[in-house]
Amino acid sequence: MKANVMMKTLSLAVLGLAGMSFAGASMAQCPTTIGQNQTPAGVWSAALQTQAALSVATPGLNSTACKMRTALNQNSSASAKAGAVDQTPNAEQRYRARYLISTAIALTQLNRTALTFNVVGPTAAPGGTQNALQIFLLGSGSARQLRFLIGDTAAAGQYRQLDVPLPNQAGANRVEIDLTFAAGAGTNGQLRYWVTDAATATTDGAPTGTVTGLANGAWGGVDQVVLGLGGANNAWRTNFTATDFVDFDEFDSRRQSFIGQ
């Protein structure tokens, strides 16, 4: 596979396209189910649904045909989840991904958090997990925000924490990452990230922020990602129901090239 080739596209028909570009995607048929057995041919390795609501909903988040809609059952267990798994990556040493996220949940409370995107490596860091990067949705006390937990074996608890407010509090936001892994025990790993209103054009050279000096070689790259809702703490699962939705759209992943709008 060429270095710049796209690894996965989940375009306007957010759960159904297996194409290599967005061209003609607005004409695509939305699937009726999520996962590898969906019609048209699925782009995901598997769907995840445990004590949760998972569906294809219309319309999408960016003038698109449809989106993935997720919610967790109220008083569900810590294992509750709703989303999809992409196992296309293969120990990728550089991984770029982009998706849209939106929720109407107020999230003004500080103590309610849920995982929305999980980057998993082929190996676990010593004494840790295979989670090389996690992005949570939570409240700041007044607004919705994302929390990045960035794998770094030199950091306390093996992760650096970064909180980023969502620019569009009432609608769709674009999240894009460019994650590079350090060689061996080196500290030259890097994460560039873009968190913008979905309607705002972005450029490769102007990320929202950059985190450098990551000692993240222990994770061995990227082997799979999970997009959806899961890993919620007890305060989230107690207070929110199966109609408190978090929506996702326009997932795309690549090895090298910028994705953007």
C-alpha angles and dihedrals in degrees: 000000000000117000095247099041118124114251099196137001125192100177138165094326084053100202103028114053122102094172126123098234143024092252110128092357093131087067093053123118117245114235122237096219139032125240140041096313096055126119123266095041110291123245095196126083093221145342122240121213123156121152087339148098118252125173149140108255134186140265109027128233101258107036085293128142099246147345141209111261120201138179137158125233115253113261090011122156126265089262094063112128143161122188147071137283126223114199095174095107117090113199088310112194091198120033129181123187138168134189141157123240132188137167138174092205107122095224095185090141119095097214103057115094138159134180115246105170129025126186111200126197128210090246136036122241111250108282091359143076138277091254105117095173133006130186118200131191116223146139126266094206091270108028146023116268144166124241118207118204103194119195113243119151090201092060126086107274089007094275138087115216124219126176120202124182116229108248094212104050094178101040149015124335129191119227120190129173135191107194121184123186126222120243110255111311093348126126100221096104116127142191123200116185139187121200110176144143106280090239093056118095115230134199132211093239097053110058121171087243146337130222114199137180095049118169093206103132091107091076091061097222129290123321102163143355132209120210118191141052125318143105090070119169122237094262091058094046093046097049105034127066139204089276095055094096135199112193130204133192145163100028113183131167132189142166101234121348126090115252107193124152 
